[in-house]
């Protein structure tokens, strides 16, 4: 079985180059010499590169393993049309090529997409707050289309929801904001306006992380107010306009 990478064959580079094909797109006139099999390969490759870009994977590389075509190709008399199947996944891409004289030819590819992403540099325990030593940029396999953690993300205040094994690409679904204020915790209610700072003691009635809103009971007045968490044990009251 042939193994393809994201570098097109030399014959294609001399004619059409890499085709930018999406579901249902037509083969550009400059690349009409491409066979249905080549068109199917290019379409699968481009679809996978689009998935990689949408997830935030950097410097992606694609490997395709072509399985036998569903129908034997005949002589293509017209301009072929490629369509990536809606049931395609990162590991298996299905492409249909319609061509006058050959009918519809079905192609199936086993696929592997790899690239650079932030990943766990070590095992991260559930509830562990992330630090710089817990994360590194690594070449990983893309197994899910869910967005990856941005390379410039601030790790401060983030913690794991579950056990994250070393080498696992980091996604928002695996992380949450670590609480800086917990229910029943004594907090400082700090208000600043026009250079004047006022601080009173209070009690948090909810648990929340940085920049999240929480109900707080004012220790002086007993009034319950809404405030934003700005630091550990420190909140800023909502200012009425």
C-alpha positions in Angstrom: 0.0 0.0 0.0 1.3 3.4 -0.9 2.1 5.9 1.9 1.6 9.6 0.9 2.8 12.7 2.8 1.7 16.3 2.5 4.3 16.8 -0.3 2.6 16.2 -3.7 4.2 13.9 -6.4 6.7 15.6 -8.7 4.4 15.3 -11.7 1.7 17.2 -9.9 4.1 19.9 -8.7 5.1 20.5 -12.3 1.5 20.9 -13.4 -1.0 21.9 -10.8 0.8 22.1 -7.5 -1.2 21.5 -4.3 -4.9 21.8 -5.1 -7.0 23.7 -2.6 -10.1 21.6 -2.7 -13.0 21.5 -0.3 -16.2 19.5 -0.3 -17.9 19.7 -3.7 -15.2 21.9 -5.2 -14.2 21.7 -8.9 -10.8 20.8 -10.1 -9.1 24.0 -11.4 -8.5 24.2 -15.1 -4.7 24.3 -14.6 -4.9 20.8 -13.0 -7.2 19.0 -15.3 -4.5 16.5 -16.0 -4.8 15.0 -12.5 -6.3 11.6 -12.4 -9.3 10.8 -10.2 -7.1 9.0 -7.8 -4.7 12.0 -7.5 -7.6 14.4 -7.1 -9.0 12.2 -4.3 -5.7 12.2 -2.6 -5.3 16.0 -2.9 -8.8 16.6 -1.6 -8.3 14.4 1.4 -5.0 16.1 2.2 -6.5 19.6 1.9 -9.5 18.7 4.1 -7.1 17.3 6.8 -5.0 20.5 6.6 -8.2 22.6 7.1 -9.1 20.5 10.2 -5.6 21.0 11.6 -5.7 24.8 11.0 -9.1 25.0 12.7 -7.8 23.2 15.8 -4.8 25.5 16.1 -2.2 22.8 15.2 1.0 24.4 14.0 3.3 23.1 11.2 1.0 20.2 10.3 2.1 17.1 8.5 -0.3 14.7 6.8 0.2 11.0 6.0 -2.3 9.2 3.8 -2.6 5.5 3.2 -4.9 4.8 0.2 -7.3 1.9 0.4 -8.6 0.2 -2.8 -11.1 2.4 -4.8 -14.7 1.3 -4.4 -15.2 1.2 -8.1 -12.6 0.6 -10.8 -12.0 3.9 -12.7 -12.8 4.2 -16.3 -11.6 6.8 -18.8 -12.5 10.2 -17.5 -14.1 12.1 -20.4 -14.8 15.4 -18.6 -13.8 17.6 -15.7 -13.8 15.5 -12.4 -15.5 16.8 -9.3 -14.3 15.8 -5.8 -16.3 15.7 -2.7 -15.1 14.9 0.8 -17.7 12.7 2.6 -19.6 14.2 5.6 -18.7 11.0 7.6 -14.9 11.7 7.3 -12.8 11.8 10.4 -9.2 12.7 11.2 -8.2 9.0 11.0 -10.3 8.0 8.0 -11.2 10.3 5.1 -13.8 9.3 2.4 -13.7 11.0 -1.0 -16.1 10.6 -3.9 -14.9 11.7 -7.4 -17.6 12.0 -10.1 -16.3 11.8 -13.7 -18.1 11.5 -17.0 -17.3 8.1 -18.4 -16.2 6.7 -15.1 -19.2 7.4 -13.0 -18.7 7.9 -9.3 -15.5 6.5 -7.8 -15.2 6.1 -4.0 -11.8 6.5 -2.3 -11.0 5.8 1.3 -7.8 6.9 3.1 -6.4 6.1 6.5 -4.9 9.3 7.7 -2.5 10.6 10.3 -2.1 14.3 11.1 0.7 15.6 13.3 2.0 19.0 14.3 3.2 21.3 17.1 1.0 22.1 20.1 1.2 22.7 23.8 1.1 19.4 25.6 1.6 18.0 29.1 5.4 17.8 29.8 4.6 15.4 32.7 1.6 13.7 34.2 -0.8 16.3 35.6 -3.0 15.2 38.5 -6.7 16.2 38.7 -7.1 19.6 40.2 -3.5 20.5 39.8 -2.7 24.2 39.0 -0.6 24.4 35.9 2.9 25.9 36.0 5.4 26.6 33.2 7.2 23.3 33.9 4.0 21.3 33.3 3.7 22.4 29.7 5.9 22.3 26.6 5.6 22.6 22.9 5.7 19.1 21.3 4.9 17.4 18.0 1.7 15.5 18.7 -0.9 13.5 16.7 -4.2 15.3 16.2 -6.9 12.9 17.3 -9.7 15.4 17.9 -10.9 18.5 16.1 -11.5 20.3 19.4 -9.5 23.6 19.6 -6.0 23.3 21.2 -4.6 25.6 23.8 -3.2 28.7 22.1 0.6 28.9 22.3 0.5 32.3 24.1 -2.1 31.4 26.6 -1.6 32.6 30.2 -1.3 29.5 32.4 -2.0 31.5 35.6 -5.1 30.3 37.3 -5.6 27.2 35.1 -5.9 23.7 36.6 -6.7 20.3 35.3 -10.2 18.8 35.4 -8.9 15.3 35.2 -5.7 13.3 35.0 -3.7 14.5 31.9 -1.0 12.1 30.8 2.4 13.2 29.6 2.3 14.1 25.9 -1.4 14.8 25.8 -2.3 17.9 23.7 -3.9 20.5 26.0 -7.4 21.7 25.2 -9.8 23.9 27.1 -12.1 20.9 27.7 -9.4 19.5 30.0 -8.8 22.6 32.0 -10.7 25.0 34.2 -10.1 28.2 36.1 -8.7 27.5 39.5 -10.9 29.1 42.3 -9.4 32.1 44.0 -12.4 32.6 46.2 -14.3 29.8 47.9 -17.7 29.8 49.5 -17.5 30.9 53.1 -14.1 32.4 52.6 -13.3 35.8 54.2 -12.6 38.3 51.4 -11.5 41.9 50.9 -14.1 43.9 49.0 -12.0 46.6 47.2 -13.5 49.5 45.3 -11.3 52.1 43.5 -12.7 55.1 41.7 -11.0 58.4 40.7 -7.9 57.5 42.8 -10.0 56.7 45.9 -9.7 53.2 47.3 -12.1 51.8 49.8 -11.7 48.3 51.3 -14.1 46.4 53.6 -14.3 42.9 54.8 -16.8 40.5 53.5 -17.7 36.8 53.1 -17.9 34.9 49.7 -21.2 33.1 49.2 -19.9 31.2 46.1 -16.8 29.7 44.7 -15.2 31.4 41.7 -12.0 31.9 39.7 -10.2 34.9 38.4 -12.5 37.4 36.6 -15.6 35.5 37.5 -18.5 37.0 39.3 -19.5 35.9 42.8 -22.1 36.9 45.4 -20.4 38.5 48.5 -21.9 39.5 51.8 -20.6 42.9 53.0 -19.3 42.5 56.6 -20.3 46.1 57.6 -23.8 46.4 56.1 -24.7 42.8 55.8 -25.9 43.5 52.2 -25.3 40.9 49.6 -23.6 42.3 46.5 -22.2 41.0 43.2 -18.4 41.3 42.8 -15.7 40.2 40.4 -12.8 38.1 41.6 -9.5 39.9 40.9 -7.1 38.0 43.1 -6.9 35.3 45.8 -9.4 36.5 48.5 -9.9 39.9 46.8 -13.1 41.0 44.9 -14.2 44.2 43.2 -17.8 45.2 43.6 -20.1 45.8 40.6 -20.4 49.5 40.1 -23.9 50.7 39.1 -24.0 53.1 36.2 
